[in-house]
Amino acid sequence: MRVVYYSLANIPGESREQQWIQSIRSLRMHNGSIPVWLFLFNDASEELLHEAARQHVHVEFLGSYKELLRPLHSRASILALYPTLHKFLVLPKLPLSAVTQLLYLDCDTFFFDDVDLLFDQHVSHDWYAREEPRSRRSPHGYNPKHVDELLLNYIARKEGLESVPPFNSGVCLMNHGIWHRLIELRESYLCLVWRLLCGRELAEHELGLDDPRVRPAVLEAISESDRSDPLPYPSANPWIVEQIALWLALGQFPNFSLGTFSSADVCQGGEFETMLASGERCVLAHYFSGGEEEFFAAVPRIEG
Protein backbone atom coordinates (compact mmCIF):
# COMPACT_ATOMS: atom_id res chain seq x y z
CA MET A 1 0.00 0.00 0.00
CA ARG A 2 1.19 3.47 -0.90
CA VAL A 3 0.55 6.17 1.69
CA VAL A 4 0.94 9.95 1.68
CA TYR A 5 1.21 11.79 4.97
CA TYR A 6 1.55 15.29 6.34
CA SER A 7 2.50 16.29 9.89
CA LEU A 8 1.55 19.68 11.27
CA ALA A 9 2.38 21.32 14.60
CA ASN A 10 -0.44 23.74 14.10
CA ILE A 11 -1.46 27.17 15.28
CA PRO A 12 -4.95 27.80 13.88
CA GLY A 13 -5.13 30.89 11.72
CA GLU A 14 -1.51 30.72 10.59
CA SER A 15 -0.60 30.29 6.94
CA ARG A 16 0.19 26.58 7.21
CA GLU A 17 -3.51 25.69 7.39
CA GLN A 18 -4.28 27.42 4.10
CA GLN A 19 -1.13 25.94 2.57
CA TRP A 20 -2.27 22.46 3.54
CA ILE A 21 -5.77 23.03 2.17
CA GLN A 22 -4.31 24.03 -1.20
CA SER A 23 -1.90 21.08 -1.12
CA ILE A 24 -4.57 18.46 -0.45
CA ARG A 25 -6.98 19.98 -2.98
CA SER A 26 -4.29 19.86 -5.65
CA LEU A 27 -3.34 16.28 -4.73
CA ARG A 28 -6.97 15.12 -4.86
CA MET A 29 -7.55 16.91 -8.16
CA HIS A 30 -5.18 14.38 -9.76
CA ASN A 31 -5.65 11.35 -7.49
CA GLY A 32 -8.84 10.65 -5.59
CA SER A 33 -7.99 7.31 -4.04
CA ILE A 34 -4.51 7.18 -2.50
CA PRO A 35 -4.61 6.99 1.33
CA VAL A 36 -3.64 10.29 2.93
CA TRP A 37 -2.96 10.89 6.63
CA LEU A 38 -2.68 14.18 8.46
CA PHE A 39 -1.01 14.23 11.88
CA LEU A 40 -2.13 17.21 13.91
CA PHE A 41 -0.48 18.62 16.99
CA ASN A 42 -2.09 21.23 19.20
CA ASP A 43 -5.34 22.24 17.48
CA ALA A 44 -6.98 22.95 14.14
CA SER A 45 -9.67 25.18 12.70
CA GLU A 46 -13.07 23.91 11.64
CA GLU A 47 -12.17 24.88 8.08
CA LEU A 48 -9.15 22.58 8.04
CA LEU A 49 -11.05 19.68 9.61
CA HIS A 50 -13.95 20.12 7.18
CA GLU A 51 -11.51 20.07 4.25
CA ALA A 52 -9.82 16.94 5.58
CA ALA A 53 -13.17 15.16 5.77
CA ARG A 54 -14.18 16.38 2.31
CA GLN A 55 -10.90 15.10 0.83
CA HIS A 56 -11.11 11.73 2.65
CA VAL A 57 -8.00 12.36 4.74
CA HIS A 58 -7.46 10.36 7.91
CA VAL A 59 -6.73 12.88 10.68
CA GLU A 60 -4.75 11.69 13.69
CA PHE A 61 -4.87 14.07 16.65
CA LEU A 62 -1.66 13.83 18.64
CA GLY A 63 -2.24 16.51 21.26
CA SER A 64 0.68 18.57 22.48
CA TYR A 65 3.80 18.65 20.32
CA LYS A 66 5.90 19.12 23.44
CA GLU A 67 4.38 16.00 24.96
CA LEU A 68 5.40 13.92 21.93
CA LEU A 69 9.01 14.99 22.52
CA ARG A 70 9.00 14.63 26.30
CA PRO A 71 9.59 10.85 26.54
CA LEU A 72 12.22 11.03 23.79
CA HIS A 73 14.48 13.79 25.14
CA SER A 74 15.04 15.56 28.46
CA ARG A 75 15.11 18.99 26.75
CA ALA A 76 11.71 18.56 25.10
CA SER A 77 10.44 22.01 26.09
CA ILE A 78 13.36 23.66 24.25
CA LEU A 79 13.30 21.36 21.24
CA ALA A 80 9.59 22.10 20.85
CA LEU A 81 10.52 25.68 19.91
CA TYR A 82 11.36 24.19 16.52
CA PRO A 83 8.01 23.31 14.87
CA THR A 84 9.36 20.76 12.37
CA LEU A 85 11.11 18.07 14.41
CA HIS A 86 8.07 15.78 14.36
CA LYS A 87 8.07 14.96 10.62
CA PHE A 88 9.46 11.47 11.06
CA LEU A 89 8.74 11.04 14.78
CA VAL A 90 5.08 10.30 13.94
CA LEU A 91 5.90 7.19 11.91
CA PRO A 92 4.77 4.70 14.60
CA LYS A 93 1.24 6.12 14.25
CA LEU A 94 0.95 4.92 10.64
CA PRO A 95 -0.33 1.46 9.55
CA LEU A 96 3.21 0.48 8.64
CA SER A 97 2.63 -3.26 8.36
CA ALA A 98 0.67 -2.62 5.15
CA VAL A 99 2.88 0.15 3.72
CA THR A 100 5.05 -0.55 0.68
CA GLN A 101 5.96 3.07 -0.17
CA LEU A 102 5.60 6.19 1.91
CA LEU A 103 5.60 9.86 0.89
CA TYR A 104 6.02 12.70 3.38
CA LEU A 105 4.91 16.20 2.30
CA ASP A 106 5.31 19.63 3.83
CA CYS A 107 2.24 21.85 3.68
CA ASP A 108 3.83 24.29 1.20
CA THR A 109 3.48 21.86 -1.71
CA PHE A 110 1.16 21.92 -4.72
CA PHE A 111 0.43 19.16 -7.26
CA PHE A 112 0.28 19.54 -11.02
CA ASP A 113 -0.03 15.81 -11.77
CA ASP A 114 -0.83 12.43 -10.23
CA VAL A 115 1.16 11.62 -7.09
CA ASP A 116 1.35 7.99 -8.25
CA LEU A 117 3.89 9.11 -10.86
CA LEU A 118 6.37 9.76 -8.05
CA PHE A 119 5.80 6.31 -6.59
CA ASP A 120 5.95 4.56 -9.97
CA GLN A 121 9.23 6.13 -11.04
CA HIS A 122 11.17 6.02 -7.75
CA VAL A 123 11.52 2.51 -6.41
CA SER A 124 15.25 1.69 -6.45
CA HIS A 125 16.61 3.75 -3.56
CA ASP A 126 15.69 3.75 0.13
CA TRP A 127 14.95 7.47 0.07
CA TYR A 128 14.24 10.11 -2.56
CA ALA A 129 14.31 13.88 -2.09
CA ARG A 130 15.52 17.01 -3.84
CA GLU A 131 19.01 18.24 -3.04
CA GLU A 132 19.15 20.98 -0.42
CA PRO A 133 19.17 24.40 -2.11
CA ARG A 134 22.65 25.90 -2.33
CA SER A 135 24.33 22.61 -1.44
CA ARG A 136 27.08 21.26 -3.69
CA ARG A 137 24.55 19.32 -5.77
CA SER A 138 22.33 22.34 -6.35
CA PRO A 139 22.08 23.48 -9.99
CA HIS A 140 21.84 27.03 -8.64
CA GLY A 141 25.34 27.05 -7.14
CA TYR A 142 26.98 26.20 -3.83
CA ASN A 143 26.85 28.50 -0.82
CA PRO A 144 28.82 27.12 2.13
CA LYS A 145 27.15 29.62 4.45
CA HIS A 146 23.89 27.77 3.91
CA VAL A 147 25.42 24.30 4.28
CA ASP A 148 29.13 23.96 4.99
CA GLU A 149 29.60 20.49 3.55
CA LEU A 150 33.25 20.27 4.57
CA LEU A 151 32.20 20.79 8.18
CA LEU A 152 29.20 18.48 7.78
CA ASN A 153 31.42 15.69 6.46
CA TYR A 154 33.91 16.31 9.27
CA ILE A 155 31.12 15.86 11.83
CA ALA A 156 30.02 12.63 10.17
CA ARG A 157 33.57 11.22 10.21
CA LYS A 158 34.09 12.28 13.83
CA GLU A 159 30.85 10.55 14.85
CA GLY A 160 31.61 7.41 12.84
CA LEU A 161 28.75 8.04 10.42
CA GLU A 162 28.41 7.69 6.68
CA SER A 163 28.22 11.04 4.86
CA VAL A 164 24.71 11.63 3.49
CA PRO A 165 24.52 14.40 0.85
CA PRO A 166 22.33 17.30 2.06
CA PHE A 167 18.73 16.99 0.87
CA ASN A 168 15.58 18.98 1.48
CA SER A 169 13.17 17.19 3.80
CA GLY A 170 9.97 18.86 2.54
CA VAL A 171 9.18 16.07 0.04
CA CYS A 172 10.56 12.64 0.94
CA LEU A 173 9.64 9.32 -0.64
CA MET A 174 10.66 6.21 1.31
CA ASN A 175 11.04 2.61 0.16
CA HIS A 176 12.25 -0.80 1.38
CA GLY A 177 10.85 -0.45 4.89
CA ILE A 178 13.35 2.29 5.76
CA TRP A 179 10.64 3.73 8.05
CA HIS A 180 11.07 0.81 10.47
CA ARG A 181 14.76 1.60 10.87
CA LEU A 182 14.05 5.30 11.15
CA ILE A 183 11.72 4.73 14.10
CA GLU A 184 14.65 3.19 15.98
CA LEU A 185 16.59 6.45 15.56
CA ARG A 186 14.06 8.81 17.12
CA GLU A 187 15.99 9.35 20.35
CA SER A 188 19.40 9.57 18.70
CA TYR A 189 17.96 12.01 16.14
CA LEU A 190 16.78 14.36 18.90
CA CYS A 191 20.12 13.93 20.65
CA LEU A 192 21.80 15.17 17.48
CA VAL A 193 19.43 18.16 17.35
CA TRP A 194 20.31 19.05 20.95
CA ARG A 195 24.06 18.67 20.41
CA LEU A 196 23.86 20.88 17.31
CA LEU A 197 21.97 23.52 19.30
CA CYS A 198 24.56 23.33 22.09
CA GLY A 199 27.41 23.73 19.62
CA ARG A 200 25.67 26.63 17.91
CA GLU A 201 24.86 28.56 21.06
CA LEU A 202 28.20 27.95 22.78
CA ALA A 203 30.10 29.24 19.76
CA GLU A 204 30.80 32.90 19.13
CA HIS A 205 29.20 32.50 15.74
CA GLU A 206 30.33 35.09 13.20
CA LEU A 207 27.15 34.60 11.18
CA GLY A 208 24.81 35.91 13.88
CA LEU A 209 22.49 32.97 14.50
CA ASP A 210 20.97 34.27 17.71
CA ASP A 211 17.32 33.36 18.16
CA PRO A 212 15.78 35.41 20.99
CA ARG A 213 13.79 32.42 22.25
CA VAL A 214 16.15 29.53 21.63
CA ARG A 215 19.54 30.93 22.62
CA PRO A 216 18.77 31.86 26.26
CA ALA A 217 16.79 28.65 26.79
CA VAL A 218 19.66 26.50 25.49
CA LEU A 219 22.36 28.34 27.43
CA GLU A 220 20.37 28.09 30.66
CA ALA A 221 19.80 24.35 30.22
CA ILE A 222 23.29 23.27 29.08
CA SER A 223 24.95 20.88 31.52
CA GLU A 224 28.64 20.18 31.98
CA SER A 225 28.15 16.97 30.04
CA ASP A 226 26.58 18.95 27.18
CA ARG A 227 29.55 21.33 27.16
CA SER A 228 31.92 18.42 26.65
CA ASP A 229 30.07 16.95 23.66
CA PRO A 230 28.57 19.64 21.38
CA LEU A 231 28.51 19.47 17.60
CA PRO A 232 29.57 22.45 15.49
CA TYR A 233 26.66 23.94 13.57
CA PRO A 234 27.43 23.80 9.82
CA SER A 235 25.05 26.49 8.58
CA ALA A 236 24.11 30.16 8.75
CA ASN A 237 20.44 29.16 8.76
CA PRO A 238 19.16 28.39 12.27
CA TRP A 239 15.96 26.83 10.94
CA ILE A 240 17.44 23.81 9.17
CA VAL A 241 18.66 22.12 12.36
CA GLU A 242 16.10 19.32 11.84
CA GLN A 243 17.48 18.64 8.37
CA ILE A 244 21.12 18.62 9.50
CA ALA A 245 20.27 16.20 12.30
CA LEU A 246 18.34 14.00 9.86
CA TRP A 247 21.26 13.80 7.41
CA LEU A 248 23.55 12.78 10.26
CA ALA A 249 21.04 10.31 11.72
CA LEU A 250 20.61 8.53 8.39
CA GLY A 251 24.39 8.18 8.29
CA GLN A 252 23.97 5.53 10.98
CA PHE A 253 22.54 3.15 8.37
CA PRO A 254 25.13 1.09 6.50
CA ASN A 255 24.52 1.10 2.75
CA PHE A 256 21.83 3.79 2.98
CA SER A 257 20.74 4.59 -0.57
CA LEU A 258 19.67 8.15 -1.45
CA GLY A 259 18.09 9.07 -4.79
CA THR A 260 17.37 12.56 -6.06
CA PHE A 261 14.13 13.82 -7.56
CA SER A 262 14.59 15.77 -10.78
CA SER A 263 13.03 19.20 -11.18
CA ALA A 264 10.53 17.51 -13.52
CA ASP A 265 9.40 15.46 -10.53
CA VAL A 266 9.63 18.07 -7.77
CA CYS A 267 10.44 21.69 -8.49
CA GLN A 268 11.45 23.70 -5.46
CA GLY A 269 11.76 27.33 -4.55
CA GLY A 270 11.47 29.65 -7.52
CA GLU A 271 11.91 26.87 -10.09
CA PHE A 272 8.16 26.89 -10.68
CA GLU A 273 8.60 30.19 -12.56
CA THR A 274 10.84 28.48 -15.13
CA MET A 275 8.44 25.57 -15.35
CA LEU A 276 5.45 27.83 -16.03
CA ALA A 277 7.37 29.99 -18.52
CA SER A 278 8.44 26.92 -20.52
CA GLY A 279 5.00 25.36 -20.53
CA GLU A 280 6.39 22.20 -18.92
CA ARG A 281 4.89 20.37 -15.96
CA CYS A 282 6.33 18.91 -12.80
CA VAL A 283 4.45 16.47 -10.59
CA LEU A 284 4.53 18.87 -7.67
CA ALA A 285 6.05 22.14 -6.55
CA HIS A 286 7.58 22.73 -3.15
CA TYR A 287 7.46 26.48 -3.29
CA PHE A 288 8.72 27.16 0.28
CA SER A 289 6.67 29.30 2.65
CA GLY A 290 8.75 32.40 1.95
CA GLY A 291 7.69 32.23 -1.70
CA GLU A 292 3.99 31.57 -1.10
CA GLU A 293 2.79 34.98 -2.28
CA GLU A 294 4.77 34.78 -5.53
CA PHE A 295 3.65 31.19 -6.16
CA PHE A 296 -0.07 31.89 -5.84
CA ALA A 297 0.27 35.06 -7.86
CA ALA A 298 1.33 32.76 -10.72
CA VAL A 299 -0.77 29.68 -9.91
CA PRO A 300 -4.50 30.16 -9.15
CA ARG A 301 -5.65 28.87 -5.80
CA ILE A 302 -8.12 26.00 -5.95
CA GLU A 303 -11.49 27.11 -4.66
CA GLY A 304 -13.53 24.77 -2.49
C-alpha positions, 0 to 999 in steps of 0.5 A: 500500500502506498501512503501519503502523509503530512505532519503539522504542529499547528497554530490555527489561523496561521498560513500553514492551514491554508497551505495544507488546504491548497496542497490536499486539494491539488493532490486530490484533483489528480488522485482521488484514491490514495490513502492520505494521513494528516497528523495534527499537533495542538489544534486545528480550525473547523475549516481545516477539519472540514476540508480533511473530511471532504478530501477523505483524509485520515486525521490523527490528533496527537495533542501537544507537540511538546508531549510527543518529545518529552519521553524522547528527550530531556530537553523537550520544552526547548526542542519544541521551539522548533516546529518541524522536528516531528516529521518522522517522529510520527511514523509509529502512528501509521499502519506500517505493516501494510505500507510498501511506499511512503511519501512525506509532504510539507504543507507548502506543496502543490500538485500539477499531476498524479502523485502515483507518478512519483511512486511509480518512477522512484523505487530503487533507492531507500529514500528520494528527495531534492538536493538541499538548495545551495548545497554542492549538488544544487544546480543554482550554485553552492553556498557554504554559508547555507550548508558547509559540507566540509564541516558536515562531512567532518562531523560525520567522520568524527561521529563514525557516520556515513556522509549523506549528501544534504537533501531537502526534507519537505518532500521525501519518498521512502522505500524498502521499509526504511521507516522501520529503521528510522523509528529506531533512531528517534531518540538519537535524532533528537540527541543530534538536534540538541548537540547541534543547538549546544554547539551553535549557542556555545560558539561565538558565531560570526554569522549571527544565529541568535534566536531570541527564544532559543539561545537563552533557553539552550544556554540556561539548560546546558549541563557540563556533560553537554559542554563536553560533547557539542557538535559544530553547527554547519550552517548560517540558517538556524531553521534547518537544524532538523534537516542537518540532524536527519542527514547525520542520523541517516548516516547511521545506516550502512549502505543507505541509498539516497536518490534525487528527484529531478526538477521535472518530478519536484520543483522547489523554490522559484523553479516553478517560474521556469516551469510555467514559462516553458509550458512544462509540468512537474508532478509537484512544486515545493514552493517554500513558505517564503515564496507563497505569495509569488507562487499563488500570484502565478498559480490560481488557488483552488477554490472549495 
